[in-house]
Structure formats: C-alpha cells, structure tokens
C-alpha cells in the first residue's frame, strides 16, 4: 500500500516538470494529459472534535484538575471514530 502515495507524488512531480518545460518552450504540453485528482480526502468532524476535546482534557489534567483516565479517553476517541459520518 505504500507504493500508491509514492506513485501519486511521482505523477504530481511529472506534471510540475511538464508545466515548467511548457513555459520555457511556449507550448502547452498538458493539452493531451489528464490532470490527476487523486488527492481527495474527507475530514470527519466528530473525530476532530473528539481529539480537540481530548487535548483540552489533557491540558486540564496538566493543570492539576481531575478528569478521565488515559484509557477512558482512548475509549472515547475510538467510539467517536467508529461513528458514521453521514
């Protein structure tokens, strides 16, 4: 699975070099080249909120106030990450 991100990176670098070469030669070298759209991702808001809440709890513990144990926090984060996004 590690080869997929490396392949995407190589394609993006190739496109970048074609753009540079096209500018030097004043030719559109990308006219027959399909631009990649492989960098597609989603941000799961519930997971982000859970992580931010966990960080806030960590800061409270560092200041001396009580809170959940680290095991309980991990459980909360795993439950939040398992919840559906839609």
C-alpha positions as CSV (number, residue, x, y, z in Angstrom):
1,X,0.0,0.0,0.0
2,X,3.0,2.3,0.4
3,X,3.6,2.4,-3.3
4,X,0.3,4.3,-4.0
5,X,1.3,7.6,-2.3
6,X,4.7,7.4,-4.0
7,X,3.1,6.9,-7.4
8,X,0.8,9.9,-6.8
9,X,3.7,12.0,-5.8
10,X,5.7,11.0,-8.9
11,X,2.8,11.9,-11.1
12,X,2.4,15.3,-9.5
13,X,6.2,15.9,-9.9
14,X,5.9,14.9,-13.6
15,X,3.0,17.3,-14.1
16,X,5.0,20.1,-12.4
17,X,8.0,19.5,-14.7
18,X,5.8,19.4,-17.8
19,X,4.4,22.8,-16.8
20,X,7.9,24.2,-16.4
21,X,9.0,22.8,-19.7
22,X,5.9,24.1,-21.4
23,X,6.5,27.6,-20.2
24,X,10.1,27.5,-21.5
25,X,9.1,26.2,-24.9
26,X,5.9,28.2,-25.0
27,X,3.9,25.1,-25.9
28,X,1.0,23.6,-24.0
29,X,2.5,20.2,-23.1
30,X,-0.5,19.3,-20.9
31,X,-3.1,19.6,-23.7
32,X,-3.4,15.8,-24.1
33,X,-2.5,15.0,-20.5
34,X,-5.3,14.4,-18.0
35,X,-4.6,16.2,-14.7
36,X,-4.7,14.0,-11.7
37,X,-7.3,14.4,-9.0
38,X,-6.0,11.7,-6.7
39,X,-5.6,13.9,-3.6
40,X,-9.2,13.5,-2.4
41,X,-9.9,13.2,1.3
42,X,-12.6,13.9,3.9
43,X,-12.3,15.4,7.3
44,X,-14.5,13.6,9.9
45,X,-15.8,16.4,12.1
46,X,-16.7,14.1,15.0
47,X,-13.2,12.7,15.2
48,X,-11.7,16.1,15.1
49,X,-14.0,17.3,17.9
50,X,-13.1,14.3,19.9
51,X,-9.4,14.8,19.5
52,X,-9.7,18.5,20.4
53,X,-11.8,17.6,23.4
54,X,-9.1,15.1,24.4
55,X,-6.5,17.7,24.1
56,X,-8.5,20.1,26.3
57,X,-8.9,17.4,28.9
58,X,-5.1,16.7,28.8
59,X,-4.5,20.4,29.4
60,X,-6.9,20.3,32.4
61,X,-5.0,17.3,33.9
62,X,-1.7,19.1,33.4
63,X,-3.1,22.0,35.5
64,X,-4.0,19.7,38.3
65,X,-7.7,19.2,37.8
66,X,-9.2,15.7,37.7
67,X,-10.7,14.0,34.6
68,X,-10.9,10.8,32.8
69,X,-8.0,8.3,32.8
70,X,-6.0,8.0,29.6
71,X,-7.7,4.6,29.0
72,X,-11.1,6.2,29.2
73,X,-10.0,9.0,26.8
74,X,-8.8,6.4,24.3
75,X,-12.1,4.6,24.5
76,X,-14.0,7.9,23.9
77,X,-11.8,8.6,20.8
78,X,-12.2,5.1,19.4
79,X,-16.0,5.3,19.9
80,X,-16.1,8.7,18.2
81,X,-14.0,7.5,15.3
82,X,-16.3,4.5,14.8
83,X,-19.4,6.6,14.4
84,X,-20.8,7.1,10.9
85,X,-20.2,10.4,9.2
86,X,-23.5,10.7,7.3
